[in-house]
Amino acid sequence: MLPVILISDNTPQDIYNSVLKYHILSKIPQAGIFEYYYVHPSVHEAPYHAAAYILLNEHHFEKNTVFFVEINTPEQTEHQKILLIEYDTKWIFTPNNGITGLLEKEKINRIYFWKEYITTSFYAKNEMLNALQNLILSNFEVTNDFQPISYEECKKIYRPSITEKIINEKEKNLIVPALYIDSYQNLICFFKKKDYEHYSKDYDITIKLPLSEKITAIHSTYNQQPSDQPIALFNDAGYLEIAINGGHFSSLMLDKNIFTGISAFILLNLKKKN
């Protein structure tokens, strides 16, 4: 079986998804299709940010897993390039819609664009599927039907980076942007376990929340906190996750106007250890 991860901003009930899966299996019978649908109640998060979070996770998929990204953006134009991204040991097919800038750059080995441009609204079952079939038939050897393109030439959407605010010589704040809000309304932050371990060598870390709430410890499971209490832990992909046990944390964030456009932030206070 060839794992094909379909990432779509359609709903699971959309008939187009069935049509797309039919065409994929018609051309690539050995494909096993696994689906991620971007269906989120928050209008503050763009679908390509959600798609990028799935790609950042990778969920320990095996070598040569294919991510087939069917995410439209308001800026999508006619004759847009279709990209093939060799990402670590995986492959990503996506329109040149900016997702490249949301990936971990150090994991990008090479980027190519397909010989056909997007000319129809159903590009996923036409031009992009042709590109996928070409890669599979060549046993994952990139053919001359793909041309190299540099990272700099690709369209990129950038998420905000971590901002450091010095308070005094012994104290500072880190403003950490959010990556994603999951279906349980938990906030996943652009702050990895290795970052926490780096800072915690020299600093005591407090996660500051709205309504004067704060978190001073990292837990490993949700039930380590009482119901309706905030909790912080690192998820399977190693990213900091802020939640309320049995509640909806992101709604609290929205009420406090921490969102700016599509970006949410969490504040980490760092104090020098004695």
Residue, then its C-alpha position, 0 to 999 in steps of 0.5 A: m500500500l502507498p500511503v496518500i494523505l489527502i489534506s483538504d479544505n472541503t467538508p467530509q460530506d462534499i461530493y467532490n471528495s468522493v470524486l477526487k478519491y475515485h480518480i486517485l484510486s483509478k490512476i493509482p490502485q495501490a494508494g491507501i488514502f487517509e483524509y484530513y479535512y480542515v473543518h474548524p469553527s474559528v474564522h480566525e485561522a486560515p486553512y493553509h495554517a491548519a494544513a501546515y500543522i499537519l505537515l509539521n506533525e508528520h505523525h511518524f509516517e513511513k518513508n515515501t508517504v505522499f501528502f496531497v494538499e488541496i487547499n485553496t487561497p484567496e490569492q490563487t491565480e490561473h496558471q499557478k505552479i504545482l509544487l513537489i516538495e521533497y520533505d525529509t523522507k516524504w513528498i508533498f504535492t501542493p499548489n504554490n500557495g504559500i505553504t512552503g513558508l510555513l514548513e520547517k525549512e531545514k527538512i526541505n531537501r528539494i523543490y520542483f514544479w510540475k510541467e502543467y500549470i493549474t488551469t481548472s478549479f478541479y486541479a487536484k483531480n487533473e493536473m496535480l493528480n497527473a504529477l502524482q501519477n508521474l512520481i509513482l510510475s517512476n518509483f519516486e525518481v523525479t523525472n524531467d517532467f518536473q523542473p527544480i525551483s528554489y525555496e526563494e522562488c516559491k510563494k511563502i506565507y510566514r507565521p510570526s516568529i517568537t519575540e523576546k521582550i527584555i524586562n530587566e537583566k533577570e527577567k524577560n518575556l517570550i511572545v510565542p505564536a500559535l500554530y494551530i487550534d485543534s477540534y477540542q479548542n486546544l492551542i498548539c504553540f510554535f514552541k518545541k520541547k527542545d526550546y523549553e529545555h533550552y530556556s529552563k536550564d537558566y530560567d524559571i518559566t511561567i506561562k501567563l494566561p488571560l484572567s490572571e491565570k498562569i501555568t508553572a509546570i508541564h504535565s504529561t497527560y490532561n487528567q493531571q489537572p482537575s476539570d476546568q483547570p488550564i494545563a500545559l503539555f508537549n504533544d506527540a509532535g513535540y509542540l507546546e499545547i495549552a488546554i483546559n481539562g474538559g473546557h475550551f481554551s481557545s474561546l478564552m483566548l478570543d475573548k481576551n483579544i489576543f488574536t491579531g488577524i489569524s495569529a494567536f500568541i501566548l506569553l512565557n515569562l522567564k526569570k533567572k534562576n538563583 
